[in-house]
């Protein structure tokens, strides 16, 4: 199941399309080129990808919501709004201790999984809104919910490739929950931390070469040169092996192709969720041919993991500053001598 989480993460990057160049009309708060919102006369308008919404005065702030994606739990927790959640799907993948506690108390219900949602249970809860990433195969489910007066809000925050744009979704959740001030303060704090860390990284004396991700079957899914992983590496003042690539999606390569590019690699990051290098080698013996496997340093994203849940995909969606701090600590440990990694873990 751990591999399944990482595969979903990789596929999400693989299918994400190039960022559309849109110009927001005046008075719109732009989260990214794909998501904007504005509030006027008590009405909240939202543009999210191909979807548009108009929430009237009596519809927000929401009091009862259902989450169909674990990554969105991070925004809820950052705003201290866990008590608004009445249902979640696949609760085993949610890291939040508060949400897990509310699940045990029966205050939050399990409404199924990405294989099959319990539509009747969701309808019986009468939530103000259901938040989810849009998946075309669930169109019938979404329509059933809408037919029963339930607002379905599609937010594809996972498609954002600039770290602070993904963080900025907290401002939208602040609008939904009547926590605009708290959300704005949280965003500004994270943005300030992130920019300070970028400046700190520039003090490093070198730019080590970095490899990312791992193989699934016979394919290595390397992040494109404009993906969030590549942007983090750049902001941490390191040199990604695909830095000259212009794609915002994953690149599929054979082991031989990666091997040919990896001779000077010193760090290998986001190398799945493995317990040890021995286990990793058991998964794919080819890894042993890489110089970085034998002489470099390898890091997984298993630093905050609890059974099937991994906080990298949850609070990490918001805390771009902490992810960047981890990467700076990895690539330039002398710049952060006292800092302990948050989301990353070195393989031994």
C-alpha atoms as a printed R data frame, in Angstrom:
    type eleno elety resid chain resno       x      y       z
1   ATOM     1    CA   UNK     A     1   0.000  0.000   0.000
2   ATOM     2    CA   UNK     A     2   2.933  2.343   0.628
3   ATOM     3    CA   UNK     A     3   4.015  1.878  -2.963
4   ATOM     4    CA   UNK     A     4   0.448  2.617  -4.005
5   ATOM     5    CA   UNK     A     5   0.558  6.048  -2.354
6   ATOM     6    CA   UNK     A     6   3.772  6.931  -4.143
7   ATOM     7    CA   UNK     A     7   2.412  5.632  -7.446
8   ATOM     8    CA   UNK     A     8  -0.648  7.856  -7.096
9   ATOM     9    CA   UNK     A     9   1.647 10.786  -6.379
10  ATOM    10    CA   UNK     A    10   3.727  9.994  -9.453
11  ATOM    11    CA   UNK     A    11   0.710  9.482 -11.716
12  ATOM    12    CA   UNK     A    12  -0.736 12.780 -10.503
13  ATOM    13    CA   UNK     A    13   2.429 14.490 -11.670
14  ATOM    14    CA   UNK     A    14   2.386 12.496 -14.904
15  ATOM    15    CA   UNK     A    15  -1.109 13.555 -15.936
16  ATOM    16    CA   UNK     A    16  -0.892 17.168 -14.840
17  ATOM    17    CA   UNK     A    17  -1.090 19.421 -17.856
18  ATOM    18    CA   UNK     A    18   0.892 22.527 -18.619
19  ATOM    19    CA   UNK     A    19  -0.191 25.613 -16.718
20  ATOM    20    CA   UNK     A    20  -2.592 27.664 -18.783
21  ATOM    21    CA   UNK     A    21  -1.669 31.297 -19.259
22  ATOM    22    CA   UNK     A    22  -4.702 33.179 -18.013
23  ATOM    23    CA   UNK     A    23  -5.070 36.787 -17.009
24  ATOM    24    CA   UNK     A    24  -7.377 37.301 -14.048
25  ATOM    25    CA   UNK     A    25  -9.961 40.076 -14.293
26  ATOM    26    CA   UNK     A    26  -9.640 42.974 -11.817
27  ATOM    27    CA   UNK     A    27 -10.520 42.284  -8.168
28  ATOM    28    CA   UNK     A    28  -9.894 38.560  -8.429
29  ATOM    29    CA   UNK     A    29  -7.617 36.961  -5.840
30  ATOM    30    CA   UNK     A    30  -5.310 34.773  -7.880
31  ATOM    31    CA   UNK     A    31  -4.120 31.593  -6.232
32  ATOM    32    CA   UNK     A    32  -2.631 30.365  -9.485
33  ATOM    33    CA   UNK     A    33  -3.314 30.546 -13.209
34  ATOM    34    CA   UNK     A    34  -5.932 27.841 -12.793
35  ATOM    35    CA   UNK     A    35  -7.656 28.994  -9.579
36  ATOM    36    CA   UNK     A    36  -9.013 32.425  -8.617
37  ATOM    37    CA   UNK     A    37 -11.723 33.724  -6.293
38  ATOM    38    CA   UNK     A    38 -13.351 37.007  -5.325
39  ATOM    39    CA   UNK     A    39 -15.905 38.156  -2.781
40  ATOM    40    CA   UNK     A    40 -18.372 40.959  -3.438
41  ATOM    41    CA   UNK     A    41 -21.723 41.928  -1.967
42  ATOM    42    CA   UNK     A    42 -21.563 38.883   0.307
43  ATOM    43    CA   UNK     A    43 -21.159 36.553  -2.690
44  ATOM    44    CA   UNK     A    44 -18.109 34.318  -3.170
45  ATOM    45    CA   UNK     A    45 -17.145 33.519  -6.767
46  ATOM    46    CA   UNK     A    46 -14.634 30.804  -7.604
47  ATOM    47    CA   UNK     A    47 -12.900 29.672 -10.782
48  ATOM    48    CA   UNK     A    48 -11.214 26.300 -10.356
49  ATOM    49    CA   UNK     A    49  -9.829 24.760 -13.521
50  ATOM    50    CA   UNK     A    50 -12.770 24.280 -15.870
51  ATOM    51    CA   UNK     A    51 -15.334 24.813 -13.107
52  ATOM    52    CA   UNK     A    52 -16.961 28.019 -11.892
53  ATOM    53    CA   UNK     A    53 -19.000 28.518  -8.708
54  ATOM    54    CA   UNK     A    54 -21.102 31.245  -7.156
55  ATOM    55    CA   UNK     A    55 -21.819 30.899  -3.433
56  ATOM    56    CA   UNK     A    56 -24.591 33.135  -2.131
57  ATOM    57    CA   UNK     A    57 -24.594 34.921   1.212
58  ATOM    58    CA   UNK     A    58 -26.480 32.151   3.031
59  ATOM    59    CA   UNK     A    59 -24.225 29.349   1.691
60  ATOM    60    CA   UNK     A    60 -20.936 30.294   3.332
61  ATOM    61    CA   UNK     A    61 -19.199 29.946   5.716
62  ATOM    62    CA   UNK     A    62 -19.677 26.193   5.487
63  ATOM    63    CA   UNK     A    63 -20.555 24.438   8.760
64  ATOM    64    CA   UNK     A    64 -20.443 20.790   7.636
65  ATOM    65    CA   UNK     A    65 -18.110 19.409   4.999
66  ATOM    66    CA   UNK     A    66 -16.983 16.069   3.572
67  ATOM    67    CA   UNK     A    67 -13.435 15.482   2.281
68  ATOM    68    CA   UNK     A    68 -12.841 12.926  -0.446
69  ATOM    69    CA   UNK     A    69  -9.083 13.583  -0.669
70  ATOM    70    CA   UNK     A    70  -6.624 13.227   2.213
71  ATOM    71    CA   UNK     A    71  -4.374 16.024   0.928
72  ATOM    72    CA   UNK     A    72  -7.109 18.574   1.652
73  ATOM    73    CA   UNK     A    73  -7.055 17.608   5.328
74  ATOM    74    CA   UNK     A    74  -3.822 19.566   5.632
75  ATOM    75    CA   UNK     A    75  -5.572 22.863   4.911
76  ATOM    76    CA   UNK     A    76  -8.342 22.021   7.372
77  ATOM    77    CA   UNK     A    77  -5.843 21.216  10.133
78  ATOM    78    CA   UNK     A    78  -3.723 24.311   9.475
79  ATOM    79    CA   UNK     A    79  -6.846 26.438  10.056
80  ATOM    80    CA   UNK     A    80  -7.974 24.438  13.104
81  ATOM    81    CA   UNK     A    81 -11.248 23.637  11.338
82  ATOM    82    CA   UNK     A    82 -11.361 19.875  11.943
83  ATOM    83    CA   UNK     A    83 -14.711 20.159  13.762
84  ATOM    84    CA   UNK     A    84 -16.360 21.198  10.487
85  ATOM    85    CA   UNK     A    85 -15.565 17.812   8.928
86  ATOM    86    CA   UNK     A    86 -18.387 15.254   9.168
87  ATOM    87    CA   UNK     A    87 -17.084 12.679   6.680
88  ATOM    88    CA   UNK     A    88 -13.857 11.564   5.002
89  ATOM    89    CA   UNK     A    89 -12.962  8.894   2.482
90  ATOM    90    CA   UNK     A    90 -10.064  6.456   3.002
91  ATOM    91    CA   UNK     A    91  -9.446  7.624   6.589
92  ATOM    92    CA   UNK     A    92  -6.482  5.258   6.888
93  ATOM    93    CA   UNK     A    93  -4.525  7.687   4.676
94  ATOM    94    CA   UNK     A    94  -5.202 10.738   6.869
95  ATOM    95    CA   UNK     A    95  -2.317 11.688   9.161
96  ATOM    96    CA   UNK     A    96  -4.035 14.361  11.307
97  ATOM    97    CA   UNK     A    97  -4.276 13.227  14.940
98  ATOM    98    CA   UNK     A    98  -7.298 15.492  15.528
99  ATOM    99    CA   UNK     A    99  -9.227 14.032  12.595
100 ATOM   100    CA   UNK     A   100  -8.304 10.494  13.647
101 ATOM   101    CA   UNK     A   101  -9.523 11.278  17.166
102 ATOM   102    CA   UNK     A   102 -12.836 12.612  15.825
103 ATOM   103    CA   UNK     A   103 -13.185  9.452  13.716
104 ATOM   104    CA   UNK     A   104 -12.780  7.282  16.822
105 ATOM   105    CA   UNK     A   105 -15.376  9.394  18.642
106 ATOM   106    CA   UNK     A   106 -17.818  8.923  15.754
107 ATOM   107    CA   UNK     A   107 -17.980 12.655  15.040
108 ATOM   108    CA   UNK     A   108 -16.474 12.066  11.598
109 ATOM   109    CA   UNK     A   109 -17.747  9.181   9.458
110 ATOM   110    CA   UNK     A   110 -15.961  6.985   6.915
111 ATOM   111    CA   UNK     A   111 -17.692  7.552   3.562
112 ATOM   112    CA   UNK     A   112 -15.821  4.957   1.499
113 ATOM   113    CA   UNK     A   113 -12.765  5.109  -0.738
114 ATOM   114    CA   UNK     A   114 -11.694  6.060  -4.251
115 ATOM   115    CA   UNK     A   115 -12.953  2.640  -5.344
116 ATOM   116    CA   UNK     A   116 -16.501  3.336  -4.127
117 ATOM   117    CA   UNK     A   117 -17.972  6.205  -2.148
118 ATOM   118    CA   UNK     A   118 -20.977  5.633   0.132
119 ATOM   119    CA   UNK     A   119 -23.244  8.140  -1.573
120 ATOM   120    CA   UNK     A   120 -26.269  7.365   0.604
121 ATOM   121    CA   UNK     A   121 -24.285  8.051   3.764
122 ATOM   122    CA   UNK     A   122 -22.983 11.346   2.373
123 ATOM   123    CA   UNK     A   123 -26.489 12.432   1.411
124 ATOM   124    CA   UNK     A   124 -27.840 11.499   4.859
125 ATOM   125    CA   UNK     A   125 -25.212 13.742   6.503
126 ATOM   126    CA   UNK     A   126 -26.538 16.770   4.587
127 ATOM   127    CA   UNK     A   127 -23.143 18.477   4.305
128 ATOM   128    CA   UNK     A   128 -22.882 22.040   3.028
129 ATOM   129    CA   UNK     A   129 -20.167 20.941   0.620
130 ATOM   130    CA   UNK     A   130 -18.108 17.990  -0.557
131 ATOM   131    CA   UNK     A   131 -14.494 18.773  -1.467
132 ATOM   132    CA   UNK     A   132 -12.698 16.546  -3.948
133 ATOM   133    CA   UNK     A   133 -10.272 16.392  -6.854
134 ATOM   134    CA   UNK     A   134 -12.160 15.934 -10.099
135 ATOM   135    CA   UNK     A   135 -12.129 12.363 -11.444
136 ATOM   136    CA   UNK     A   136 -14.155 11.883 -14.630
137 ATOM   137    CA   UNK     A   137 -15.122  8.292 -13.784
138 ATOM   138    CA   UNK     A   138 -17.052  9.584 -10.758
139 ATOM   139    CA   UNK     A   139 -19.313 11.928 -12.733
140 ATOM   140    CA   UNK     A   140 -22.403  9.874 -11.876
141 ATOM   141    CA   UNK     A   141 -21.544 10.057  -8.166
142 ATOM   142    CA   UNK     A   142 -21.029 13.812  -8.324
143 ATOM   143    CA   UNK     A   143 -24.351 14.256 -10.138
144 ATOM   144    CA   UNK     A   144 -26.203 12.199  -7.518
145 ATOM   145    CA   UNK     A   145 -24.828 14.437  -4.787
146 ATOM   146    CA   UNK     A   146 -25.759 17.581  -6.708
147 ATOM   147    CA   UNK     A   147 -29.275 16.228  -7.359
148 ATOM   148    CA   UNK     A   148 -29.700 15.972  -3.599
149 ATOM   149    CA   UNK     A   149 -28.755 19.592  -3.028
150 ATOM   150    CA   UNK     A   150 -25.131 19.001  -2.037
151 ATOM   151    CA   UNK     A   151 -22.492 21.380  -3.368
152 ATOM   152    CA   UNK     A   152 -19.537 19.509  -4.899
153 ATOM   153    CA   UNK     A   153 -16.374 21.641  -5.048
154 ATOM   154    CA   UNK     A   154 -13.533 20.476  -7.295
155 ATOM   155    CA   UNK     A   155 -10.100 21.690  -6.195
156 ATOM   156    CA   UNK     A   156  -7.142 20.145  -7.996
157 ATOM   157    CA   UNK     A   157  -4.454 21.644  -5.794
158 ATOM   158    CA   UNK     A   158  -2.195 18.672  -6.503
159 ATOM   159    CA   UNK     A   159  -1.724 20.006 -10.055
160 ATOM   160    CA   UNK     A   160   0.003 23.186  -8.886
161 ATOM   161    CA   UNK     A   161   3.738 23.129  -9.598
162 ATOM   162    CA   UNK     A   162   4.879 26.281  -7.779
163 ATOM   163    CA   UNK     A   163   5.162 25.409  -4.058
164 ATOM   164    CA   UNK     A   164   3.692 28.657  -2.731
165 ATOM   165    CA   UNK     A   165   0.740 28.424  -5.124
166 ATOM   166    CA   UNK     A   166  -0.207 25.116  -3.573
167 ATOM   167    CA   UNK     A   167   0.153 26.770  -0.149
168 ATOM   168    CA   UNK     A   168  -2.098 29.631  -1.304
169 ATOM   169    CA   UNK     A   169  -5.150 27.363  -1.389
170 ATOM   170    CA   UNK     A   170  -5.326 27.952   2.353
171 ATOM   171    CA   UNK     A   171  -6.666 31.431   1.526
172 ATOM   172    CA   UNK     A   172  -9.560 29.867  -0.367
173 ATOM   173    CA   UNK     A   173 -10.358 27.528   2.513
174 ATOM   174    CA   UNK     A   174 -10.277 30.566   4.767
175 ATOM   175    CA   UNK     A   175 -13.020 32.105   2.604
176 ATOM   176    CA   UNK     A   176 -15.089 28.935   2.802
177 ATOM   177    CA   UNK     A   177 -14.868 28.721   6.606
178 ATOM   178    CA   UNK     A   178 -15.045 32.379   7.606
179 ATOM   179    CA   UNK     A   179 -11.369 32.297   8.595
180 ATOM   180    CA   UNK     A   180 -10.048 34.777   6.059
181 ATOM   181    CA   UNK     A   181  -7.810 36.600   8.559
182 ATOM   182    CA   UNK     A   182  -6.236 33.426   9.966
183 ATOM   183    CA   UNK     A   183  -5.683 32.031   6.474
184 ATOM   184    CA   UNK     A   184  -4.056 35.229   5.242
185 ATOM   185    CA   UNK     A   185  -1.738 35.318   8.253
186 ATOM   186    CA   UNK     A   186  -0.782 31.652   7.777
187 ATOM   187    CA   UNK     A   187  -0.007 32.183   4.107
188 ATOM   188    CA   UNK     A   188   2.091 35.280   4.720
189 ATOM   189    CA   UNK     A   189   4.052 33.512   7.446
190 ATOM   190    CA   UNK     A   190   4.840 30.524   5.225
191 ATOM   191    CA   UNK     A   191   5.645 32.786   2.261
192 ATOM   192    CA   UNK     A   192   8.030 34.859   4.412
193 ATOM   193    CA   UNK     A   193   9.748 31.731   5.746
194 ATOM   194    CA   UNK     A   194  10.053 30.282   2.247
195 ATOM   195    CA   UNK     A   195  11.629 33.392   0.756
196 ATOM   196    CA   UNK     A   196  14.085 33.699   3.652
197 ATOM   197    CA   UNK     A   197  15.112 30.084   3.132
198 ATOM   198    CA   UNK     A   198  15.649 30.685  -0.603
199 ATOM   199    CA   UNK     A   199  18.026 33.504   0.262
200 ATOM   200    CA   UNK     A   200  19.812 31.337   2.810
201 ATOM   201    CA   UNK     A   201  20.319 28.608   0.203
202 ATOM   202    CA   UNK     A   202  22.128 31.084  -2.066
203 ATOM   203    CA   UNK     A   203  24.924 31.267   0.516
204 ATOM   204    CA   UNK     A   204  25.927 27.671  -0.240
205 ATOM   205    CA   UNK     A   205  29.317 27.223  -1.885
206 ATOM   206    CA   UNK     A   206  28.229 24.548  -4.356
207 ATOM   207    CA   UNK     A   207  25.218 23.208  -6.240
208 ATOM   208    CA   UNK     A   208  25.159 19.424  -5.868
209 ATOM   209    CA   UNK     A   209  23.563 17.372  -8.636
210 ATOM   210    CA   UNK     A   210  20.271 15.716  -7.651
211 ATOM   211    CA   UNK     A   211  18.267 12.701  -8.842
212 ATOM   212    CA   UNK     A   212  14.586 12.238  -7.907
213 ATOM   213    CA   UNK     A   213  11.853  9.599  -7.663
214 ATOM   214    CA   UNK     A   214  12.274  5.915  -8.516
215 ATOM   215    CA   UNK     A   215  11.222  3.157 -10.894
216 ATOM   216    CA   UNK     A   216   7.860  1.434 -11.155
217 ATOM   217    CA   UNK     A   217   8.262 -1.723 -13.168
218 ATOM   218    CA   UNK     A   218  10.602 -0.907 -16.028
219 ATOM   219    CA   UNK     A   219   9.891  2.828 -16.038
220 ATOM   220    CA   UNK     A   220  11.559  5.625 -14.083
221 ATOM   221    CA   UNK     A   221   9.152  8.510 -13.579
222 ATOM   222    CA   UNK     A   222  11.435 11.534 -13.372
223 ATOM   223    CA   UNK     A   223   9.839 14.876 -12.465
224 ATOM   224    CA   UNK     A   224   9.860 17.283 -15.386
225 ATOM   225    CA   UNK     A   225  12.045 20.361 -15.153
226 ATOM   226    CA   UNK     A   226   9.112 22.631 -14.231
227 ATOM   227    CA   UNK     A   227   7.390 20.360 -11.696
228 ATOM   228    CA   UNK     A   228   7.116 21.147  -7.986
229 ATOM   229    CA   UNK     A   229   9.994 18.771  -7.180
230 ATOM   230    CA   UNK     A   230  12.248 20.514  -9.699
231 ATOM   231    CA   UNK     A   231  11.217 23.923  -8.343
232 ATOM   232    CA   UNK     A   232  12.048 22.876  -4.786
233 ATOM   233    CA   UNK     A   233  15.481 21.654  -5.885
234 ATOM   234    CA   UNK     A   234  16.168 24.948  -7.684
235 ATOM   235    CA   UNK     A   235  14.998 27.026  -4.711
236 ATOM   236    CA   UNK     A   236  17.258 24.941  -2.453
237 ATOM   237    CA   UNK     A   237  20.177 25.955  -4.716
238 ATOM   238    CA   UNK     A   238  20.929 22.509  -6.103
239 ATOM   239    CA   UNK     A   239  21.149 21.237  -9.685
240 ATOM   240    CA   UNK     A   240  18.466 18.815 -10.833
241 ATOM   241    CA   UNK     A   241  19.591 16.407 -13.573
242 ATOM   242    CA   UNK     A   242  16.578 17.450 -15.695
243 ATOM   243    CA   UNK     A   243  16.798 21.174 -14.918
244 ATOM   244    CA   UNK     A   244  16.803 22.145 -18.605
245 ATOM   245    CA   UNK     A   245  13.570 20.293 -19.297
246 ATOM   246    CA   UNK     A   246  10.441 22.489 -19.660
247 ATOM   247    CA   UNK     A   247   7.729 19.954 -18.741
248 ATOM   248    CA   UNK     A   248   5.295 20.305 -15.840
249 ATOM   249    CA   UNK     A   249   4.643 16.574 -15.881
250 ATOM   250    CA   UNK     A   250   6.652 13.436 -15.189
251 ATOM   251    CA   UNK     A   251   9.073 12.114 -17.783
252 ATOM   252    CA   UNK     A   252   9.221  8.389 -18.464
253 ATOM   253    CA   UNK     A   253  12.710  6.971 -18.859
254 ATOM   254    CA   UNK     A   254  14.405  3.597 -18.835
255 ATOM   255    CA   UNK     A   255  17.020  2.734 -16.226
256 ATOM   256    CA   UNK     A   256  19.700  2.993 -18.889
257 ATOM   257    CA   UNK     A   257  18.681  6.546 -19.757
258 ATOM   258    CA   UNK     A   258  18.767  7.616 -16.105
259 ATOM   259    CA   UNK     A   259  22.056  5.791 -15.542
260 ATOM   260    CA   UNK     A   260  23.648  7.719 -18.408
261 ATOM   261    CA   UNK     A   261  22.709 11.021 -16.731
262 ATOM   262    CA   UNK     A   262  23.518 10.088 -13.135
263 ATOM   263    CA   UNK     A   263  27.315  9.927 -13.030
264 ATOM   264    CA   UNK     A   264  27.768 13.171 -11.061
265 ATOM   265    CA   UNK     A   265  24.687 12.780  -8.834
266 ATOM   266    CA   UNK     A   266  25.396 13.201  -5.109
267 ATOM   267    CA   UNK     A   267  21.850 13.165  -3.713
268 ATOM   268    CA   UNK     A   268  18.839 11.048  -4.550
269 ATOM   269    CA   UNK     A   269  15.572 12.428  -3.138
270 ATOM   270    CA   UNK     A   270  11.927 11.294  -2.984
271 ATOM   271    CA   UNK     A   271  13.123  7.721  -3.420
272 ATOM   272    CA   UNK     A   272   9.805  6.153  -2.511
273 ATOM   273    CA   UNK     A   273   9.040  4.900   0.986
274 ATOM   274    CA   UNK     A   274  11.649  2.298   1.883
275 ATOM   275    CA   UNK     A   275  12.930  1.171   5.259
276 ATOM   276    CA   UNK     A   276  16.523  0.634   4.137
277 ATOM   277    CA   UNK     A   277  18.862  0.572   1.136
278 ATOM   278    CA   UNK     A   278  18.815 -3.216   1.364
279 ATOM   279    CA   UNK     A   279  15.027 -3.230   0.988
280 ATOM   280    CA   UNK     A   280  15.292 -0.775  -1.868
281 ATOM   281    CA   UNK     A   281  17.818 -2.976  -3.642
282 ATOM   282    CA   UNK     A   282  15.486 -5.929  -3.175
283 ATOM   283    CA   UNK     A   283  12.777 -3.953  -4.962
284 ATOM   284    CA   UNK     A   284  15.062 -3.253  -7.923
285 ATOM   285    CA   UNK     A   285  18.606 -4.707  -8.110
286 ATOM   286    CA   UNK     A   286  19.476 -2.226 -10.867
287 ATOM   287    CA   UNK     A   287  19.744  0.530  -8.260
288 ATOM   288    CA   UNK     A   288  23.012 -1.030  -7.111
289 ATOM   289    CA   UNK     A   289  24.643  0.047 -10.384
290 ATOM   290    CA   UNK     A   290  24.144  3.733  -9.589
291 ATOM   291    CA   UNK     A   291  27.077  5.655  -8.154
292 ATOM   292    CA   UNK     A   292  24.742  7.633  -5.906
293 ATOM   293    CA   UNK     A   293  23.338  4.408  -4.435
294 ATOM   294    CA   UNK     A   294  26.823  3.258  -3.396
295 ATOM   295    CA   UNK     A   295  28.575  6.524  -2.556
296 ATOM   296    CA   UNK     A   296  25.945  9.239  -2.330
297 ATOM   297    CA   UNK     A   297  23.028  9.954  -0.002
298 ATOM   298    CA   UNK     A   298  19.466  8.739  -0.520
299 ATOM   299    CA   UNK     A   299  16.354 10.237   1.059
300 ATOM   300    CA   UNK     A   300  12.764  9.032   1.170
301 ATOM   301    CA   UNK     A   301   9.639 10.986   2.141
302 ATOM   302    CA   UNK     A   302   8.958  8.739   5.143
303 ATOM   303    CA   UNK     A   303   9.911 11.226   7.878
304 ATOM   304    CA   UNK     A   304   6.319 11.664   9.129
305 ATOM   305    CA   UNK     A   305   4.579  8.401   8.499
306 ATOM   306    CA   UNK     A   306   1.968  6.546  10.527
307 ATOM   307    CA   UNK     A   307   0.858  3.178   9.138
308 ATOM   308    CA   UNK     A   308  -0.652  4.041   5.720
309 ATOM   309    CA   UNK     A   309  -0.735  7.802   6.331
310 ATOM   310    CA   UNK     A   310   2.098 10.115   5.258
311 ATOM   311    CA   UNK     A   311   2.091 13.750   6.337
312 ATOM   312    CA   UNK     A   312   4.225 14.780   3.352
313 ATOM   313    CA   UNK     A   313   1.016 14.601   1.282
314 ATOM   314    CA   UNK     A   314  -1.075 16.327   3.957
315 ATOM   315    CA   UNK     A   315   0.521 19.158   5.916
316 ATOM   316    CA   UNK     A   316   3.269 19.167   3.288
317 ATOM   317    CA   UNK     A   317   0.738 20.509   0.778
318 ATOM   318    CA   UNK     A   318   0.666 23.732   2.819
319 ATOM   319    CA   UNK     A   319   4.044 23.868   4.538
320 ATOM   320    CA   UNK     A   320   6.176 24.585   1.488
321 ATOM   321    CA   UNK     A   321   8.634 26.285   3.834
322 ATOM   322    CA   UNK     A   322   9.287 23.081   5.781
323 ATOM   323    CA   UNK     A   323   9.747 21.007   2.628
324 ATOM   324    CA   UNK     A   324  12.226 23.562   1.285
325 ATOM   325    CA   UNK     A   325  13.981 23.577   4.661
326 ATOM   326    CA   UNK     A   326  14.349 19.793   4.447
327 ATOM   327    CA   UNK     A   327  15.925 20.019   1.002
328 ATOM   328    CA   UNK     A   328  18.340 22.749   2.079
329 ATOM   329    CA   UNK     A   329  19.338 20.655   5.085
330 ATOM   330    CA   UNK     A   330  19.979 17.705   2.747
331 ATOM   331    CA   UNK     A   331  21.934 19.571   0.053
332 ATOM   332    CA   UNK     A   332  23.659 22.142   2.288
333 ATOM   333    CA   UNK     A   333  23.702 20.783   5.868
334 ATOM   334    CA   UNK     A   334  26.197 23.451   6.967
335 ATOM   335    CA   UNK     A   335  23.513 26.138   6.487
336 ATOM   336    CA   UNK     A   336  21.110 24.557   8.984
337 ATOM   337    CA   UNK     A   337  23.347 22.776  11.511
338 ATOM   338    CA   UNK     A   338  20.702 22.439  14.257
339 ATOM   339    CA   UNK     A   339  17.684 21.593  12.096
340 ATOM   340    CA   UNK     A   340  16.233 18.078  12.088
341 ATOM   341    CA   UNK     A   341  14.430 16.862   8.962
342 ATOM   342    CA   UNK     A   342  10.628 17.053   9.045
343 ATOM   343    CA   UNK     A   343   9.315 15.076   6.050
344 ATOM   344    CA   UNK     A   344  12.454 13.440   4.670
345 ATOM   345    CA   UNK     A   345  14.438 10.508   5.997
346 ATOM   346    CA   UNK     A   346  17.898  9.314   5.034
347 ATOM   347    CA   UNK     A   347  18.160  5.678   4.008
348 ATOM   348    CA   UNK     A   348  20.875  3.612   5.650
